[in-house]
């Protein structure tokens, strides 16, 4: 039997011996520079943010169920009864009623989907309120370099229009001054 095992065919068919396994060094604990600081998913802040997403998802499921029920009821209403002539159109057809129902259902579906998307976005960006979203956006856009203090910031649309009109007048007067020097 040993002589058969020495033949090249049998050596090729034999299983190769596995390479010796050297244990890899244990993973190093993360240093301070690689540790990510974020809110855990079970914190009250994160759960409050996720509640908006789950409320939107629940509302989306409910609106989908209502839409399916409305479509099914309409199909039942339009389908002719057994042994009934199908040459007569449905007597109580109202295009206005159908249009209003379609608008209501579409609005409900879109609002619920928007709520779900907004809740997921707020949770993903770790924003828990309007004031926090405003401060985050202002810091990322370097808003403080434009308006030095909080009193200079327009608080309403009217103030914003008034500030833009004043800026436009200043630009026009600056254009007129070089023309007068010529």
C-alpha positions in Angstrom: 0.0 0.0 0.0 2.9 2.4 0.7 4.3 1.8 -2.7 1.0 2.8 -4.3 0.9 6.0 -2.2 4.3 7.0 -3.6 2.9 7.1 -7.1 2.4 10.7 -8.5 -1.3 10.1 -9.2 -2.0 9.1 -5.6 0.1 12.0 -4.2 -1.9 14.5 -6.3 -5.2 13.1 -5.0 -4.0 13.1 -1.4 -5.1 16.0 0.9 -2.5 18.7 1.4 -1.4 19.2 4.9 -2.7 22.4 6.4 -0.3 25.2 7.0 0.5 25.8 10.7 -1.8 28.4 12.2 -0.1 31.2 14.1 -2.5 33.0 16.5 -2.9 36.6 15.6 -2.3 39.2 18.2 -5.4 40.3 20.2 -7.0 43.5 18.9 -5.9 46.6 20.5 -8.4 48.6 22.5 -9.4 51.8 20.7 -7.4 54.9 21.6 -9.0 58.2 22.4 -8.4 59.5 18.9 -10.5 56.7 17.3 -13.4 56.5 19.8 -16.6 57.9 18.3 -18.7 59.9 20.7 -22.4 59.6 19.8 -25.7 59.1 21.6 -26.6 55.5 22.1 -29.8 54.2 20.5 -31.5 53.5 23.8 -30.9 57.0 25.3 -34.0 59.1 25.9 -32.9 61.7 23.3 -32.5 59.0 20.6 -35.8 57.4 21.5 -37.6 60.7 21.4 -36.1 61.3 17.9 -37.1 57.8 16.8 -40.6 58.3 18.1 -41.3 60.8 15.3 -40.1 58.2 12.7 -42.3 55.4 14.3 -45.3 57.7 14.5 -44.9 58.5 10.8 -44.5 54.8 10.0 -47.7 54.0 12.0 -49.5 56.8 10.3 -48.3 55.5 6.9 -49.5 52.0 7.6 -52.9 53.3 8.7 -53.2 55.5 5.6 -52.3 52.6 3.4 -54.9 50.5 5.0 -57.5 53.2 4.5 -56.5 53.7 0.9 -56.8 49.9 0.2 -60.2 49.8 1.9 -61.5 52.8 -0.2 -60.3 51.3 -3.5 -61.8 47.9 -2.6 -65.2 49.5 -1.7 -65.2 51.5 -4.9 -64.6 48.3 -6.9 -67.4 46.5 -5.1 -69.7 49.5 -5.8 -69.0 49.6 -9.5 -69.1 45.9 -10.2 -72.6 44.8 -11.5 -74.6 42.4 -9.4 -75.1 38.8 -10.6 -77.9 38.6 -13.3 -78.0 42.4 -13.6 -77.6 44.1 -16.9 -74.3 45.7 -17.4 -75.5 48.1 -20.1 -76.6 50.7 -17.6 -73.8 52.9 -16.1 -73.6 53.1 -12.4 -76.4 55.5 -11.3 -74.7 57.2 -8.4 -71.5 58.2 -10.2 -70.0 61.5 -9.0 -66.7 62.6 -10.5 -66.5 65.4 -7.9 -66.8 62.9 -5.0 -64.2 60.6 -6.6 -61.8 63.4 -7.1 -62.2 64.7 -3.5 -61.7 61.1 -2.2 -58.5 60.6 -4.3 -57.1 64.0 -3.2 -57.8 63.2 0.5 -56.2 59.7 0.2 -53.1 61.1 -1.7 -52.7 63.9 0.8 -52.8 61.5 3.7 -50.3 59.1 2.1 -47.9 61.9 1.2 -48.1 63.6 4.7 -47.5 60.3 6.4 -44.5 59.4 4.2 -43.1 62.9 4.7 -43.4 62.5 8.5 -41.6 59.2 8.4 -38.8 60.6 6.2 -38.4 63.6 8.4 -38.3 61.6 11.6 -35.6 59.3 10.1 -33.6 62.2 8.8 -33.7 64.0 12.2 -32.7 60.8 13.9 -29.8 60.1 11.4 -28.4 63.7 11.9 -29.0 63.6 15.7 -31.3 66.7 15.7 -34.0 66.7 18.3 -35.8 70.0 17.7 -36.2 73.1 15.5 -33.9 75.3 17.6 -31.2 72.7 17.5 -31.6 72.3 13.7 -31.4 76.1 13.3 -28.1 76.3 15.3 -26.6 73.3 13.6 -27.4 74.8 10.1 -26.1 78.2 11.1 -22.8 76.8 12.3 -22.3 74.7 9.2 -23.1 77.7 6.9 -20.9 80.1 9.0 -23.9 82.2 9.6 -22.2 84.2 12.4 -19.8 85.8 9.9 -22.7 87.4 8.1 -24.7 88.6 11.1 -22.5 89.6 14.0 -25.1 89.6 16.7 -28.4 88.0 17.2 -30.2 91.4 17.1 -29.1 91.9 13.4 -30.8 88.7 12.3 -34.2 89.4 10.6 -37.0 87.7 12.6 -39.8 87.9 10.1 -40.2 88.1 6.3 -40.9 91.8 6.5 -37.7 92.5 8.3 -35.8 90.4 5.8 -37.4 92.3 2.9 -36.6 95.6 4.6 -32.9 94.6 5.1 -32.6 93.4 1.5 -34.1 96.8 0.3 -31.6 98.7 2.4 -28.7 96.6 1.0 -29.9 97.3 -2.5 -30.1 101.0 -1.9 -26.5 100.9 -0.4 -25.3 99.2 -3.5 -27.0 101.7 -5.8 -25.5 104.6 -3.9 -22.0 103.0 -4.2 -22.5 102.7 -7.9 -23.6 106.4 -8.2 -20.5 107.7 -6.2 -17.9 106.5 -8.7 -20.0 107.9 -11.6 -20.0 111.3 -10.0 -16.2 111.4 -9.6 -15.7 111.0 -13.4 
